Amino acid sequence: MEIFMTAKRSWRKLSRRNFIQTAAAAAAAPFVIPASAIGADGETAPSERITVGHIGVGGRGGGIFRHVQPHKAAQSVAAADCFKSRREGFAAVCKGKAYADFREILARDDVDAVIIATPDHWHVPAALAAAKAKKHVYLEKPLGLTIEQNLMLQKAFAGTGLVFQYGTQQRSMEKCRHACALVRSGVLGKITAIEVDAPNGGKGGSAAEAPVPPDLGEDGYEMWVGPAPKKPFTPDRCKPPGTYWIYDYSVGYLGGWGAHPLDLMVWGSDADLSGIITVEGTGDVPAEGLYDTVYNWNMKIKLGEVDFTFRTGSDRTRFIGERGWIETGRHWEKAGDPELLKVPVDAYEVLRLPKRDAAAVQNLAGDSHSGDFIAAIKTGTAAVSTLKDAVRSDNITQLCDIAVRTKSAVKWDPVRFQLVDATPEQTKMLSRPMREPWTL
Ligand SMILES: NC(=O)c1ccc[n+]([C@@H]2O[C@H](COP(=O)([O-])OP(=O)(O)OC[C@H]3O[C@@H](n4cnc5c(N)ncnc54)[C@H](O)[C@@H]3O)[C@@H](O)[C@H]2O)c1
């Protein structure tokens, strides 16, 4: 078994810090090292494992923590969360340390990578701090709360050699990869239209004030809210779907769910780079209750010449071209003409993915999105769900939110990263203030 690597030496000979720098400066031409050198033939020595800190170990972060435990090349060493029982529970499982303040994990020299699965308003601030501390980052979707946050994150990682994995795990699902590769290979001819549907958000949530539970505590609540506006505690606030549907912390399911099928749209088509993006449409914003993010959205978007709709519904991305259509979503693919799915395609070649030996990767890191993250760090290659593409799909989410809330058509230049002919109202929505002492 062999594995491709871009660095000039086996990672075994490199210290972790040197490795980051070497990977950043690595020559483009790949060369081959035996899989045995990355531990595929047995256990990886503890000193050679990627050490991982988990930031946010609620529903999703707890799930990823469990995925990481069987990885032979990774070792969880720390868990940070605002809820005491969560951080202490997960730290005990990995025999690591529990932290109320994630910055203490970032300050540790012996931590290589962090997995961030906090509520959305913490995604970019925490990832920016992680980049500054030279940690590889697995960041849950959606990306930022604003386009400004997305662009700042992109800038912060540029040229660092740090691995970034976006939490759109469909990219590690074979059927999604296959469908996107087929579309990118041109089997449909020219793409004329794209349809993306994502599950709907909702309204409700009680705004009735309540004492902060002891497991969270006043300090924990302060950290949970972080850079967002601080409001009196209410039980529906600090748990899903409050985590997903309160505008102080999120743009709602436009991004919370939309991130997944929009990411496949970007991966399969590149259509968002085909010229000025024009976004218009409608959506509802709840007038009462705690939840106040957009739901029932129905967006009409022009991606250059491509007609693109983004609506609430199931979870799917359909590409329509001159020769038919191909559709994909979690673990499935479909085509108007099933013969289209049989056209031979080398997905790795078409999508320009690093050719990591599947068996070797599975052996060292498990066959999963977090496994891909660990394998990317080990082999000095990019992870499958890049920050560049995360910014592209998340910016579309942000443009939809701006269009619905300002009730106006929004134009975006995806190359210059700026609004075109913007109204002051639209421009204002490119950024949000941060509550002191937090800054980007
Ligand atoms: N990829 C997926 O399929 C998927 C699925 C579900 C959720 N998510 C994403 O995961 C994120 C978390 O969602 P969830 O369902 O786990 O919510 P959750 O509320 O269950 O968990 C979030 C956790 O983060 C903690 N947290 C908040 N601020 C923190 C801070 N400053 N430092 C450390 N911990 C902090 C909270 O205390 C909580 O335990 C969201 O961004 C969501 O969009 C992704």
The ligand as an ORCA input file, in Angstrom:
! r2SCAN-3c Opt
* xyz 0 1
  N     -22.709     18.640     10.544
  C     -23.899     18.322     11.023
  O     -24.595     17.476     10.485
  C     -24.396     19.010     12.255
  C     -25.463     18.463     12.979
  C     -25.901     19.142     14.124
  C     -25.315     20.333     14.506
  N     -24.278     20.843     13.777
  C     -23.645     22.104     14.182
  O     -22.952     21.903     15.385
  C     -22.998     23.081     16.187
  C     -23.496     22.724     17.567
  O     -24.794     22.198     17.467
  P     -25.349     21.205     18.583
  O     -26.560     20.576     18.059
  O     -24.250     20.345     19.076
  O     -25.734     22.261     19.739
  P     -25.603     22.037     21.321
  O     -26.238     23.223     21.938
  O     -26.099     20.671     21.666
  O     -24.021     22.045     21.579
  C     -23.244     23.190     21.513
  C     -22.273     23.110     22.701
  O     -21.312     24.149     22.595
  C     -21.089     24.640     23.898
  N     -20.517     25.981     23.844
  C     -21.125     27.180     23.667
  N     -20.237     28.178     23.706
  C     -19.031     27.602     23.934
  C     -17.732     28.121     24.122
  N     -17.467     29.433     24.061
  N     -16.720     27.252     24.384
  C     -16.961     25.923     24.465
  N     -18.195     25.373     24.319
  C     -19.209     26.214     24.045
  C     -22.453     24.593     24.568
  O     -22.363     24.674     25.962
  C     -22.986     23.274     24.034
  O     -22.680     22.194     24.883
  C     -23.916     24.060     15.457
  O     -23.133     25.019     14.814
  C     -24.645     23.216     14.443
  O     -24.937     23.910     13.250
  C     -23.812     20.198     12.685
*
